[in-house]
Amino acid sequence: MLLLSKIMKTSFPDKKIIEKFALGLQNKVLPRLSPLEKILVFAGVAMNWQADFLLDETIKWRKKKLKLDDLYLTGTNPRWNAIVIDKCQRSPKKFRDYLLKNPAAKTIFKKAKFSLYPILVHHEDKKLKVFDGMNRVIASLREGKKEIEAWVATPNKKPKPKVEPHVIYDFLRSYHRGINKDRKGLIAALKFLRKSYSNVDQLLKERFNIDWVPSEEIQKIIRDSLK
């Protein structure tokens, strides 16, 4: 997020109007979004895979108690990762041992809080990978707990995640504005998205049809990309 704040710049001179405009967009858009749409949007901003799992309708879910030592620990922030990933190789057992041998290291993880809210885990490559709840896992390990409640996702062999509508819109807008008139490239990009995300065909047919994008040129591109 810090990196994005550094590269996001504007030539518009009035910062107060920018702040008011941003707040206005937030107040206008957020109430319209369903919980699943919010997950898709916010996971995109955070650049993680959470929405990929939660919105994939082919995934099977099971709620169960898991042994903490059976988990595969995932990334959080650079300071924690230096210990959890680099020193302990994502192993809960090695992390427990590290804290025993280095009691002062507990201060690094003092902000981790435990709660009874289940973590989210996906079963992949014979590993139980945490994709939400690493703070709860770290707090549990720090406090000597042995088990944790989790929702376990078993993905299909071929994932079917969903993409935000604006991703398609970004490509179409660039072409429509004349920023990039590479017609073949645009069709190839739309076909790539169709193969990658399960909701693209529906979006192209329903959200970007002639009623929403009244350009015959764009509509011809969409039809060609759907072939």
MIDOSE-1310 file (N, C-alpha, C; in nm, 2 decimals, decimal comma, always signed):
residues 227
mlll	+0,08/-0,12/+0,00/+0,00/+0,00/+0,00/+0,09/+0,12/+0,00; +0,20/+0,12/+0,07/+0,29/+0,24/+0,07/+0,34/+0,27/-0,06; +0,38/+0,16/-0,14/+0,43/+0,18/-0,27/+0,33/+0,25/-0,36; +0,20/+0,20/-0,35/+0,10/+0,26/-0,43/+0,08/+0,41/-0,40
skim	+0,09/+0,45/-0,28/+0,07/+0,59/-0,24/+0,18/+0,67/-0,30; +0,29/+0,61/-0,32/+0,40/+0,69/-0,38/+0,39/+0,71/-0,53; +0,33/+0,61/-0,60/+0,32/+0,63/-0,74/+0,19/+0,69/-0,79; +0,09/+0,70/-0,70/-0,04/+0,77/-0,74/-0,02/+0,92/-0,73
ktsf	-0,02/+0,98/-0,84/+0,00/+1,13/-0,85/-0,10/+1,19/-0,94; -0,12/+1,32/-0,92/-0,22/+1,39/-1,01/-0,17/+1,53/-1,03; -0,21/+1,59/-1,14/-0,18/+1,73/-1,17/-0,29/+1,83/-1,12; -0,40/+1,77/-1,06/-0,50/+1,85/-1,01/-0,45/+1,92/-0,88
pdkk	-0,47/+2,05/-0,87/-0,40/+2,13/-0,77/-0,47/+2,14/-0,63; -0,60/+2,11/-0,63/-0,67/+2,13/-0,50/-0,69/+2,00/-0,42; -0,60/+1,98/-0,32/-0,60/+1,86/-0,24/-0,74/+1,83/-0,17; -0,80/+1,94/-0,12/-0,92/+1,93/-0,05/-1,03/+1,87/-0,14
iiek	-1,04/+1,92/-0,26/-1,14/+1,86/-0,36/-1,11/+1,72/-0,38; -0,98/+1,68/-0,40/-0,95/+1,54/-0,42/-1,00/+1,45/-0,30; -0,98/+1,50/-0,18/-1,02/+1,43/-0,06/-1,17/+1,41/-0,06; -1,24/+1,53/-0,09/-1,39/+1,52/-0,09/-1,44/+1,44/-0,21
falg	-1,37/+1,44/-0,32/-1,41/+1,36/-0,43/-1,40/+1,21/-0,40; -1,29/+1,17/-0,34/-1,26/+1,03/-0,30/-1,37/+0,99/-0,20; -1,40/+1,07/-0,10/-1,50/+1,04/+0,00/-1,64/+1,02/-0,07; -1,67/+1,11/-0,16/-1,79/+1,10/-0,24/-1,81/+0,97/-0,31
lqnk	-1,70/+0,93/-0,38/-1,70/+0,80/-0,45/-1,72/+0,68/-0,36; -1,65/+0,69/-0,25/-1,66/+0,58/-0,15/-1,81/+0,57/-0,10; -1,87/+0,68/-0,06/-2,00/+0,68/-0,01/-2,11/+0,64/-0,12; -2,07/+0,66/-0,24/-2,16/+0,63/-0,35/-2,15/+0,48/-0,39
vlpr	-2,03/+0,43/-0,39/-2,01/+0,29/-0,44/-2,02/+0,19/-0,33; -1,97/+0,21/-0,21/-1,97/+0,10/-0,11/-2,10/+0,05/-0,08; -2,21/+0,13/-0,06/-2,34/+0,08/-0,02/-2,40/-0,01/-0,13; -2,35/+0,01/-0,25/-2,41/-0,08/-0,36/-2,35/-0,22/-0,36
lspl	-2,24/-0,23/-0,30/-2,17/-0,36/-0,31/-2,22/-0,47/-0,22; -2,24/-0,59/-0,26/-2,27/-0,70/-0,18/-2,15/-0,74/-0,10; -2,16/-0,82/+0,01/-2,04/-0,87/+0,08/-1,94/-0,94/-0,02; -1,99/-1,02/-0,11/-1,90/-1,09/-0,20/-1,83/-0,99/-0,29
ekil	-1,90/-0,89/-0,34/-1,84/-0,79/-0,43/-1,73/-0,71/-0,35; -1,76/-0,68/-0,22/-1,66/-0,62/-0,14/-1,53/-0,70/-0,12; -1,55/-0,83/-0,10/-1,44/-0,92/-0,09/-1,35/-0,92/-0,22; -1,42/-0,92/-0,33/-1,35/-0,92/-0,46/-1,27/-0,79/-0,48
vfag	-1,33/-0,68/-0,44/-1,27/-0,55/-0,46/-1,15/-0,53/-0,36; -1,18/-0,56/-0,24/-1,08/-0,53/-0,13/-0,96/-0,63/-0,14; -0,99/-0,75/-0,18/-0,88/-0,85/-0,20/-0,79/-0,80/-0,32; -0,86/-0,74/-0,42/-0,78/-0,69/-0,53/-0,69/-0,57/-0,49
vamn	-0,74/-0,49/-0,40/-0,66/-0,38/-0,35/-0,54/-0,43/-0,27; -0,57/-0,53/-0,19/-0,47/-0,59/-0,10/-0,38/-0,68/-0,18; -0,41/-0,71/-0,30/-0,34/-0,80/-0,39/-0,31/-0,94/-0,33; -0,41/-1,00/-0,28/-0,40/-1,14/-0,23/-0,50/-1,23/-0,30
wqad	-0,49/-1,36/-0,26/-0,57/-1,46/-0,33/-0,70/-1,49/-0,26; -0,74/-1,42/-0,16/-0,86/-1,45/-0,07/-0,98/-1,46/-0,15; -1,01/-1,37/-0,24/-1,13/-1,37/-0,32/-1,13/-1,49/-0,42; -1,01/-1,53/-0,46/-1,01/-1,64/-0,56/-1,07/-1,77/-0,49
flld	-1,04/-1,78/-0,36/-1,10/-1,90/-0,30/-1,24/-1,88/-0,26; -1,27/-1,77/-0,20/-1,41/-1,74/-0,14/-1,52/-1,73/-0,25; -1,48/-1,69/-0,37/-1,58/-1,68/-0,48/-1,57/-1,79/-0,58; -1,49/-1,89/-0,56/-1,48/-2,00/-0,65/-1,59/-2,10/-0,61
etik	-1,69/-2,12/-0,69/-1,80/-2,20/-0,66/-1,77/-2,35/-0,67; -1,66/-2,39/-0,72/-1,63/-2,53/-0,73/-1,56/-2,58/-0,61; -1,52/-2,49/-0,52/-1,45/-2,53/-0,40/-1,54/-2,60/-0,30; -1,49/-2,70/-0,23/-1,57/-2,77/-0,13/-1,51/-2,72/+0,01
wrkk	-1,60/-2,69/+0,10/-1,57/-2,63/+0,23/-1,61/-2,73/+0,35; -1,52/-2,74/+0,45/-1,55/-2,82/+0,56/-1,50/-2,75/+0,69; -1,58/-2,74/+0,79/-1,54/-2,68/+0,91/-1,49/-2,78/+1,01; -1,37/-2,76/+1,06/-1,31/-2,87/+1,15/-1,20/-2,81/+1,24
klkl	-1,17/-2,88/+1,34/-1,06/-2,85/+1,43/-0,93/-2,90/+1,37; -0,83/-2,81/+1,36/-0,70/-2,85/+1,31/-0,59/-2,84/+1,41; -0,49/-2,93/+1,40/-0,38/-2,92/+1,49/-0,29/-2,80/+1,43; -0,25/-2,71/+1,51/-0,17/-2,60/+1,47/-0,04/-2,65/+1,40
ddly	+0,02/-2,75/+1,45/+0,14/-2,80/+1,39/+0,13/-2,86/+1,25; +0,00/-2,88/+1,21/-0,02/-2,94/+1,08/-0,03/-2,83/+0,97; -0,03/-2,70/+1,02/-0,06/-2,59/+0,92/+0,07/-2,55/+0,85; +0,05/-2,49/+0,73/+0,16/-2,44/+0,65/+0,15/-2,29/+0,66
ltgt	+0,24/-2,22/+0,73/+0,23/-2,08/+0,76/+0,26/-2,00/+0,63; +0,19/-1,89/+0,62/+0,20/-1,80/+0,50/+0,24/-1,66/+0,54; +0,27/-1,58/+0,44/+0,32/-1,45/+0,46/+0,23/-1,35/+0,52; +0,29/-1,25/+0,59/+0,22/-1,15/+0,66/+0,28/-1,01/+0,63
nprw	+0,39/-0,98/+0,70/+0,46/-0,85/+0,67/+0,61/-0,89/+0,68; +0,69/-0,80/+0,62/+0,83/-0,83/+0,61/+0,90/-0,86/+0,74; +0,86/-0,80/+0,85/+0,93/-0,82/+0,98/+0,89/-0,96/+1,03; +0,77/-1,00/+1,03/+0,72/-1,13/+1,07/+0,78/-1,24/+0,97
naiv	+0,77/-1,21/+0,84/+0,82/-1,31/+0,75/+0,97/-1,35/+0,76; +1,05/-1,25/+0,81/+1,19/-1,28/+0,83/+1,21/-1,39/+0,93; +1,11/-1,41/+1,02/+1,12/-1,52/+1,12/+1,04/-1,64/+1,08; +0,91/-1,61/+1,05/+0,82/-1,72/+1,02/+0,86/-1,80/+0,89
idkc	+0,90/-1,72/+0,79/+0,93/-1,79/+0,66/+1,08/-1,82/+0,65; +1,16/-1,71/+0,67/+1,31/-1,73/+0,65/+1,37/-1,82/+0,75; +1,34/-1,80/+0,88/+1,41/-1,87/+0,98/+1,34/-2,00/+1,02; +1,21/-2,00/+1,01/+1,13/-2,12/+1,05/+1,07/-2,20/+0,94
qrsp	+1,10/-2,16/+0,81/+1,05/-2,23/+0,69/+0,90/-2,27/+0,70; +0,82/-2,17/+0,75/+0,68/-2,18/+0,75/+0,63/-2,30/+0,84; +0,71/-2,35/+0,93/+0,68/-2,46/+1,01/+0,63/-2,41/+1,15; +0,51/-2,45/+1,20/+0,47/-2,41/+1,33/+0,56/-2,47/+1,44
kkfr	+0,61/-2,59/+1,42/+0,69/-2,65/+1,52/+0,82/-2,58/+1,53; +0,88/-2,54/+1,42/+1,01/-2,46/+1,42/+0,98/-2,32/+1,48; +0,86/-2,27/+1,46/+0,83/-2,13/+1,52/+0,82/-2,14/+1,67; +0,75/-2,25/+1,72/+0,74/-2,27/+1,86/+0,88/-2,28/+1,92
dyll	+0,97/-2,36/+1,86/+1,10/-2,38/+1,91/+1,18/-2,25/+1,91; +1,16/-2,17/+1,80/+1,23/-2,04/+1,79/+1,19/-1,95/+1,91; +1,06/-1,94/+1,94/+1,02/-1,86/+2,05/+1,07/-1,90/+2,18; +1,08/-2,04/+2,20/+1,14/-2,09/+2,32/+1,28/-2,05/+2,34
knpa	+1,36/-2,06/+2,23/+1,50/-2,03/+2,24/+1,53/-1,88/+2,23; +1,43/-1,80/+2,19/+1,45/-1,66/+2,17/+1,33/-1,59/+2,23; +1,31/-1,59/+2,37/+1,19/-1,53/+2,43/+1,17/-1,38/+2,40; +1,28/-1,31/+2,37/+1,26/-1,17/+2,34/+1,19/-1,15/+2,21
akti	+1,19/-1,25/+2,12/+1,13/-1,24/+1,99/+0,97/-1,23/+2,00; +0,92/-1,27/+2,12/+0,78/-1,26/+2,14/+0,73/-1,12/+2,13; +0,81/-1,02/+2,16/+0,77/-0,88/+2,15/+0,74/-0,84/+2,00; +0,81/-0,91/+1,91/+0,79/-0,88/+1,77/+0,64/-0,92/+1,73
fkka	+0,59/-1,02/+1,80/+0,45/-1,07/+1,76/+0,35/-1,04/+1,87; +0,38/-0,93/+1,95/+0,29/-0,90/+2,06/+0,16/-0,85/+2,02; +0,15/-0,79/+1,90/+0,02/-0,74/+1,85/-0,07/-0,84/+1,79; -0,02/-0,96/+1,77/-0,11/-1,07/+1,72/-0,21/-1,11/+1,83
kfsl	-0,34/-1,11/+1,79/-0,44/-1,14/+1,88/-0,52/-1,27/+1,85; -0,55/-1,34/+1,95/-0,63/-1,46/+1,93/-0,78/-1,44/+1,94; -0,86/-1,51/+1,86/-1,00/-1,50/+1,87/-1,06/-1,64/+1,83; -1,18/-1,66/+1,86/-1,25/-1,78/+1,83/-1,30/-1,79/+1,69
ypil	-1,28/-1,68/+1,62/-1,33/-1,67/+1,48/-1,24/-1,77/+1,39; -1,31/-1,86/+1,32/-1,23/-1,96/+1,24/-1,14/-1,90/+1,14; -1,02/-1,96/+1,13/-0,93/-1,92/+1,02/-0,98/-1,98/+0,89; -0,92/-1,94/+0,78/-0,95/-2,00/+0,65/-0,82/-2,07/+0,59
vhhe	-0,84/-2,19/+0,55/-0,72/-2,27/+0,50/-0,76/-2,34/+0,37; -0,66/-2,35/+0,28/-0,69/-2,42/+0,16/-0,59/-2,54/+0,15; -0,65/-2,65/+0,11/-0,58/-2,78/+0,11/-0,52/-2,79/-0,03; -0,38/-2,78/-0,04/-0,32/-2,78/-0,17/-0,18/-2,84/-0,16
dkkl	-0,14/-2,93/-0,25/-0,01/-2,99/-0,25/+0,01/-3,07/-0,12; -0,09/-3,13/-0,07/-0,08/-3,20/+0,06/-0,05/-3,11/+0,18; -0,07/-2,98/+0,16/-0,04/-2,89/+0,27/-0,17/-2,81/+0,31; -0,18/-2,77/+0,43/-0,29/-2,69/+0,48/-0,25/-2,55/+0,49
kvfd	-0,26/-2,47/+0,38/-0,21/-2,34/+0,38/-0,31/-2,23/+0,43; -0,26/-2,15/+0,52/-0,35/-2,05/+0,58/-0,36/-1,93/+0,48; -0,49/-1,89/+0,44/-0,50/-1,78/+0,36/-0,58/-1,67/+0,43; -0,63/-1,69/+0,55/-0,68/-1,58/+0,63/-0,67/-1,63/+0,78
gmnr	-0,61/-1,54/+0,86/-0,61/-1,57/+1,00/-0,47/-1,60/+1,06; -0,36/-1,55/+0,99/-0,23/-1,57/+1,03/-0,20/-1,50/+1,17; -0,27/-1,39/+1,19/-0,26/-1,32/+1,33/-0,31/-1,42/+1,44; -0,42/-1,48/+1,41/-0,48/-1,57/+1,51/-0,39/-1,70/+1,53
vias	-0,33/-1,74/+1,42/-0,24/-1,86/+1,43/-0,12/-1,82/+1,51; -0,06/-1,71/+1,48/+0,07/-1,67/+1,55/+0,04/-1,65/+1,70; -0,08/-1,59/+1,73/-0,11/-1,57/+1,87/-0,13/-1,70/+1,94; -0,20/-1,80/+1,87/-0,22/-1,93/+1,93/-0,09/-2,00/+1,95
lreg	+0,00/-1,99/+1,86/+0,13/-2,06/+1,88/+0,21/-1,99/+1,99; +0,21/-1,86/+1,99/+0,27/-1,79/+2,10/+0,22/-1,82/+2,24; +0,09/-1,85/+2,25/+0,03/-1,88/+2,38/+0,02/-2,03/+2,41; +0,09/-2,11/+2,32/+0,10/-2,25/+2,35/-0,02/-2,33/+2,32
kkei	-0,12/-2,28/+2,24/-0,23/-2,36/+2,21/-0,19/-2,47/+2,11; -0,27/-2,57/+2,10/-0,25/-2,69/+2,02/-0,34/-2,70/+1,90; -0,46/-2,65/+1,91/-0,56/-2,66/+1,80/-0,62/-2,53/+1,77; -0,68/-2,52/+1,65/-0,75/-2,40/+1,61/-0,87/-2,44/+1,52
eawv	-0,98/-2,37/+1,52/-1,09/-2,40/+1,44/-1,07/-2,33/+1,30; -1,11/-2,41/+1,20/-1,09/-2,35/+1,06/-1,20/-2,40/+0,96; -1,22/-2,32/+0,86/-1,29/-2,36/+0,74/-1,18/-2,40/+0,64; -1,19/-2,53/+0,60/-1,09/-2,58/+0,51/-1,15/-2,59/+0,37
atpn	-1,08/-2,53/+0,27/-1,12/-2,53/+0,13/-1,04/-2,64/+0,06; -1,12/-2,72/-0,02/-1,05/-2,82/-0,10/-1,08/-2,77/-0,25; -0,98/-2,71/-0,31/-1,01/-2,66/-0,45/-1,02/-2,77/-0,55; -1,09/-2,73/-0,66/-1,11/-2,82/-0,77/-0,97/-2,83/-0,84
kkpk	-0,95/-2,93/-0,93/-0,83/-2,94/-1,00/-0,81/-2,81/-1,09; -0,92/-2,76/-1,15/-0,91/-2,64/-1,23/-0,98/-2,53/-1,16; -0,91/-2,44/-1,10/-0,97/-2,32/-1,03/-1,06/-2,24/-1,12; -1,17/-2,18/-1,06/-1,25/-2,10/-1,14/-1,28/-1,97/-1,06
pkve	-1,18/-1,88/-1,04/-1,19/-1,76/-0,97/-1,27/-1,66/-1,06; -1,31/-1,54/-0,99/-1,38/-1,44/-1,06/-1,29/-1,31/-1,06; -1,32/-1,23/-1,16/-1,24/-1,10/-1,18/-1,33/-0,98/-1,16; -1,28/-0,87/-1,12/-1,35/-0,75/-1,10/-1,39/-0,70/-1,24
phvi	-1,52/-0,65/-1,26/-1,56/-0,60/-1,39/-1,47/-0,49/-1,44; -1,41/-0,41/-1,35/-1,33/-0,30/-1,40/-1,21/-0,34/-1,48; -1,16/-0,47/-1,46/-1,05/-0,51/-1,53/-1,08/-0,52/-1,68; -1,20/-0,57/-1,71/-1,24/-0,57/-1,85/-1,26/-0,43/-1,90
ydfl	-1,32/-0,34/-1,82/-1,35/-0,21/-1,85/-1,22/-0,13/-1,88; -1,11/-0,16/-1,80/-0,99/-0,09/-1,82/-0,93/-0,11/-1,97; -0,94/-0,24/-2,01/-0,90/-0,27/-2,15/-0,99/-0,20/-2,25; -1,12/-0,21/-2,24/-1,21/-0,15/-2,33/-1,20/+0,01/-2,34
rsyh	-1,18/+0,07/-2,22/-1,17/+0,21/-2,21/-1,05/+0,26/-2,28; -0,93/+0,19/-2,27/-0,81/+0,24/-2,33/-0,83/+0,24/-2,48; -0,89/+0,13/-2,54/-0,91/+0,13/-2,68/-1,01/+0,23/-2,72; -1,12/+0,25/-2,65/-1,23/+0,35/-2,68/-1,17/+0,49/-2,68
rgin	-1,08/+0,52/-2,59/-1,03/+0,66/-2,59/-0,92/+0,68/-2,69; -0,87/+0,58/-2,76/-0,77/+0,59/-2,85/-0,63/+0,59/-2,80; -0,62/+0,55/-2,67/-0,49/+0,54/-2,60/-0,41/+0,43/-2,66; -0,47/+0,32/-2,69/-0,41/+0,20/-2,75/-0,51/+0,14/-2,85
kdrk	-0,49/+0,15/-2,98/-0,59/+0,10/-3,08/-0,54/-0,03/-3,13; -0,47/-0,11/-3,05/-0,43/-0,25/-3,10/-0,55/-0,34/-3,08; -0,62/-0,35/-3,19/-0,75/-0,43/-3,19/-0,72/-0,58/-3,16; -0,62/-0,63/-3,23/-0,58/-0,78/-3,21/-0,54/-0,80/-3,07
glia	-0,46/-0,70/-3,01/-0,41/-0,72/-2,87/-0,53/-0,72/-2,78; -0,63/-0,63/-2,80/-0,74/-0,62/-2,71/-0,82/-0,75/-2,71; -0,84/-0,80/-2,83/-0,92/-0,93/-2,84/-0,84/-1,04/-2,77; -0,71/-1,04/-2,79/-0,63/-1,15/-2,73/-0,63/-1,13/-2,57
alkf	-0,63/-1,01/-2,53/-0,64/-0,98/-2,38/-0,78/-1,03/-2,33; -0,89/-1,00/-2,40/-1,02/-1,05/-2,35/-1,03/-1,20/-2,36; -0,97/-1,26/-2,46/-0,97/-1,41/-2,46/-0,89/-1,47/-2,35; -0,78/-1,40/-2,31/-0,70/-1,45/-2,20/-0,78/-1,44/-2,07
lrks	-0,85/-1,33/-2,05/-0,94/-1,32/-1,93/-1,05/-1,42/-1,93; -1,10/-1,45/-2,05/-1,21/-1,55/-2,06/-1,16/-1,69/-2,01; -1,04/-1,72/-2,04/-0,98/-1,85/-2,00/-0,94/-1,85/-1,86; -0,92/-1,74/-1,80/-0,86/-1,73/-1,66/-0,97/-1,71/-1,56
ysnv	-1,08/-1,65/-1,59/-1,18/-1,62/-1,49/-1,32/-1,66/-1,53; -1,40/-1,72/-1,44/-1,52/-1,78/-1,47/-1,64/-1,69/-1,51; -1,62/-1,56/-1,47/-1,74/-1,47/-1,49/-1,72/-1,38/-1,61; -1,62/-1,39/-1,69/-1,59/-1,29/-1,79/-1,69/-1,30/-1,91
dqll	-1,73/-1,42/-1,95/-1,83/-1,43/-2,05/-1,96/-1,36/-2,02; -2,00/-1,39/-1,89/-2,13/-1,32/-1,85/-2,12/-1,17/-1,85; -2,00/-1,12/-1,80/-1,98/-0,98/-1,79/-1,98/-0,92/-1,93; -1,91/-0,98/-2,03/-1,91/-0,93/-2,16/-2,05/-0,93/-2,23
kerf	-2,13/-1,03/-2,20/-2,26/-1,04/-2,26/-2,36/-0,95/-2,19; -2,35/-0,93/-2,06/-2,45/-0,86/-1,98/-2,41/-0,72/-1,93; -2,29/-0,71/-1,89/-2,25/-0,58/-1,83/-2,19/-0,49/-1,94; -2,13/-0,54/-2,04/-2,07/-0,46/-2,15/-2,14/-0,48/-2,28
nidw	-2,27/-0,51/-2,28/-2,35/-0,52/-2,40/-2,38/-0,38/-2,45; -2,46/-0,37/-2,56/-2,49/-0,25/-2,63/-2,56/-0,14/-2,54; -2,63/-0,19/-2,44/-2,70/-0,10/-2,35/-2,61/-0,02/-2,27; -2,50/-0,09/-2,23/-2,40/-0,02/-2,14/-2,28/+0,04/-2,22
vpse	-2,25/-0,02/-2,33/-2,14/+0,03/-2,41/-2,19/+0,05/-2,55; -2,25/+0,16/-2,58/-2,32/+0,19/-2,71/-2,22/+0,23/-2,82; -2,13/+0,13/-2,84/-2,03/+0,15/-2,95/-2,03/+0,02/-3,04; -2,07/+0,03/-3,16/-2,07/-0,08/-3,25/-1,93/-0,14/-3,27
eiqk	-1,83/-0,05/-3,27/-1,69/-0,10/-3,28/-1,65/-0,19/-3,16; -1,68/-0,14/-3,04/-1,65/-0,22/-2,92/-1,73/-0,34/-2,92; -1,86/-0,34/-2,96/-1,94/-0,46/-2,96/-1,89/-0,56/-3,05; -1,84/-0,52/-3,17/-1,78/-0,61/-3,27/-1,66/-0,68/-3,20
iird	-1,57/-0,60/-3,13/-1,46/-0,66/-3,06/-1,50/-0,76/-2,96; -1,60/-0,73/-2,89/-1,65/-0,82/-2,78/-1,70/-0,95/-2,85; -1,78/-0,94/-2,96/-1,83/-1,06/-3,03/-1,71/-1,14/-3,08; -1,61/-1,08/-3,13/-1,50/-1,15/-3,18/-1,42/-1,22/-3,07
slk	-1,42/-1,16/-2,95/-1,34/-1,22/-2,84/-1,42/-1,34/-2,78; -1,55/-1,34/-2,81/-1,63/-1,45/-2,75/-1,64/-1,57/-2,85; -1,58/-1,56/-2,96/-1,58/-1,67/-3,06/-1,48/-1,78/-3,01
